[in-house]
Amino acid sequence: MSAGAVTDSHQRADQAVFVRREPSPALPPPVTLTGPIGWLRANLFSSVFNTCLTIIAVLLIAWLVPPMIRFLIIDAVWTGNDRDACLVTELQPRVGACWPFIGERLAYFTYGSYPIAERWRVDAFFALLAFSTAWLLWLDAPRRGLGAVNFFVLLPIASYLLLSGAPILGLPAVDTALWGGMMVTIVVASVGIVVSLPLGILLALGRRSKMPAVKLLSVMFIEFVRGVPLITVLFMASVMLPLFVPPSWSPDKLLRALVGVALFSAAYMAEVVRAGLQGIPRGQYEAAAALGLGYWKTMGLIILPQALRITIPIVLNNYVALFKDTTLVFVVGIFDFLKTIEVARNDPKWATPVTSATGYAFAAIVYLIICYSMSLYARRLELRLGVAEPRRGRARRRLRVPEGNGGVLGQP
């Protein structure tokens, strides 16, 4: 055997020593790509532009948040009986929010001028609304169909009897001119939310109708209402609505505002629903026709559930905007939550330089909590309803095999 052959055999033997007979353990991912550092790099510092935006956002937070914390918490006044507690003195050189003012006026912010002896009825209304809303929005709740009937039919009737008064139940009548505060805000927002979606669906279907008269009326209503601001609609409802009914049937100011808000919100909701209907593939209509379903069954069982599902973020966005727009009802003489704060801050008993800022800060906190809760539920509902599609996508990825394997994984 030649020397070259011997050397080659020794090299092959040496190489065989370093061949692994089993796969090496997987290495952990780089620290810079996982954990907090990886999240920061992926979300805040992924590019030069994002890095600049992150720095600007941090500077804005550092500029705005500390003064707010000092005003609302650190320098705030927590106890007191009148304006003297919230004035600058030698012992109190810096004064923040005057929370005793909020504490004393909290009942007015909640009930307005509703009679004190009858405020239990407002509390009962709040309890019924909370129970009905939880029953309707809890996706795993038992008998959710009955919960929907309770929310859209029974709750409005019970609320009207409680708040307005029912002689057959022994409840004295309370004029709506005495209503105010958060009660009015919730009533206006609830009526707008409850009425706008069904009416918006009908308007959207009417706009897509093949009957010229129905389509024309729907288009005229939607475009007219969407072409004017909400204040104009409220003024028209307050001034013109009594002209269409006999004087003895003339509705009060609150009912006029409810009609205006409901119609305004329904026009915008109609466009949202129409966008969802246009996003449904034509094959869904053809499949329903192949099953022999009529128009209303096709819409109620197949088309509308899918259309409303894909428009959930926009629908909730409209609801959040509607809840905030309820503050505009003060222009027709209705004392909503923000208007009661406007009135209370002019009380000489609490006339201080920080009273107005405290009232507006309290209103901002309340609106933020309510609107953010609605947005948070919308995100969770969207994830809940979209769970099936990611699962199907993951299943298809698991069943996909490399070329040459000659089959599908899991095939018997």
Protein Blocks (a to p, Z undefined) as FASTA:
>chain_A
ZZklmmmmmmmmmmmmmpcfbdcddddddfklgcjklmmmmmmmmpfklmmmmmmmmmmm
mmmmmmmmmmmmmmpcfbdjbfklmcccfklmbccddfklmmmmmmmmmnomacfklmmm
mmmmmmmmmmmmmmmmmmkbghkllmmmmmmmmmmmmmmmmmnopfknopacddfklggc
jllmmmmmmmmmmmmmmmmmmmmmmmmpcbfklmmmmmmmmmmmmmpcfklmmmmmmmmm
mmmpcfkloccfklmmmmmmmmmmmmmmmmmmmmmmmmpcfklmmmmmmnopafklmmmm
mmmmmmmmmmmmmmmmmmmmmmmmmmmmmmnopacfklmmmmmmmpmklgcfklmmmmmm
mmmmmmmmmmmmmmmmmmmmmmmmmmmmmmmmmmmmmmpccehklpaehiZZ
